[in-house]
Amino acid sequence: MAARIESPTETRPAGDSRRRPAAKAAPIRVLLADRHPVVISGLERIFSDDPRFRVVAVAADGERFVEAVDRLSFHVGVVGWIMPYLDGRGVLQALRDRTQAPRIVIYADDPSPDVPGQAMALGAAGFCSNSAPAGALLETVAAVADGRMVFPYLDVRTLDTDPFVSLTQRERELLSLLRAGRPAANIAADLGISVNTVKFHLKNLYGKLGVHNRTQAVNAYLSAQVDGGRMPIPAQQQPALPATTRRAAERR
């Protein structure tokens, strides 16, 4: 008699105790952004050594992180707070109105008491100090990927309300160029970014200052100077490197 071959789809007898192996969980896809190459390298190693995670890309600044959001699929972004061109605050502002945005964990130096609160208010899902053990960051990202929020104790009443203090480096550059009367196309060429990116930064700048256009933004800056405000923009900025030279240097 020929041997009977069981079909893969055939129902097993009720008493058969054999079990199919459980499906392996897909790794948590992570994108890293920080201004320090050493930090990025360390984070890549930490996450790559844990099979729960997969690093899909890294970014040296917030602008490149936001660009990667449009191109790549990932679950959690681990983002530094202080970065060139677009910092952690700017990244959160760029993503807060997106319905399909990845969840963000801010990974930063031991902060002033208001940084975790600002990150939470802007839509971050977690905060982890870079002085914490590596395992703390891994567990924070895993919890955030699972839909939870992870923050240290904070008092949101301590947040700084001076809008000029919250401006990013890029927004300060833009305000300086607005004062000089530069149109958006020329600002884009000066900074080596697209006109759409300039418009995005201007929208954030206007929102922080509570204004609606460039004239109001410049007037707010001048009023802050007259009233003794803490606007951290010098009256005359040093000439910047040409945009193409600056970008090439950053990528080395």
C-alpha positions, 0 to 999 in steps of 0.5 A: 500500500502506498504511504499516505502523505498529509496535505499541508492544509489537512486538519490534524486529528483532535488528539495531535499535540503538535503545534506550529511555531509562533510567527516571529514578530517583525522588528521595530524599524528605527530612524536615528538623527543626531548632530554627533557622528560618534553618537550616531555610530554608538546608537546604530551599534546598540540597536543593531545588537538587539534583534527587536530593532532594525535601523533603517537610516540615520540623519545628521540633522533635522532637515534630513530626518524630515526628508527621510520621513517622506521616503522611508517607512519606520515606526520610531525616530530617535532624535537629538534635541540640539541639531543644525538647521532643524532641531528636535523641536522643529522636527516635532513641529514638522510632524505634529499635524501628520496623521501617519507620522512615526512616533518620536523619542527625544534622546538628549543630554541631561536637560534643563527641566523644561525640555521633556515638557516641551517635547511632550507638548510638541507631540513626542512620545518619549524622552531619554537622557543620553546619560542613561544606560543603553538598556533604558533607551532600548526599553523606551523605544520598545514601549513607544513602539507599543503605543505607550508614552515614556517621560521623566517626571516634569512640571510643565509650569516651568516652560520658558514663554519667551518665543525668541528663545525657542527659535532654531538656528535655521529660524534665526538665519531666516529672520536675519535674511528677512530683515535684509529684505531677501525674497524666499527664492534668494533665501533658499539659494543662500542656505542651500535648501529648497523654496518649500523648505524655506516656506516650512521654516517660515511657517514655524517661525511665524507660529512661534512669534504669533505673526502672519507675515515677514513684516510682522516677524521683523517688527516683532524682532525690532520690538524685542530689541527695544523692549530688552528682549532676549533675541539671540541674533546678532545685528550683523552675521558673519558671511556664511560659506557658500551653500554647496561648499557647506553641505559638501563639508557636512557630508564628509 
